[in-house]
Amino acid sequence: MNRTFPNLASTVEEMRKSMQEHYGVWVCFVGDDGDLVALGHHEPKRVLAAFNRYCRIELSMRNVADDRDVSYKEAAEILRWRHGRLITACESPDHDDEIRMGHSCHQCALLGGGGEWWLDWSNPEHPDAFPITMWQV
Ligand SMILES: [Zn+2]
């Protein structure tokens, strides 16, 4: 079960620029749907506490679900333990074809104007993949 993550240090440095640390867990929103990600695999109580505090501070939400009535069990059920890989430059195999056909490249659009990143969890076996805990709406 012990994996090593040789590139994790530089990845963490890159991601932490847009993250906040709460209760020792680095967290941020990903995408536009309210999904949250934490660096590393954490037990539900600790990562939910970090997500809750982050949502209260950043968005004045009641908690991660912005719902006073959501139970701990319900909130914990939405957590996912995955491996992600940090993408900071377009790697799409369709990039050239899309541009040639006058379309915009989906991956370029995700990356925005530069300095942005996204997480890919399509291949958890990738050597650059690292553990993440997600709250996925
Ligand atoms: Zn592209």
Residues whose N, C-alpha, C, O or C-beta is under 5 A from the ligand:
A	BS01	ZN	C90 S92 H95 C105 Q107 C108
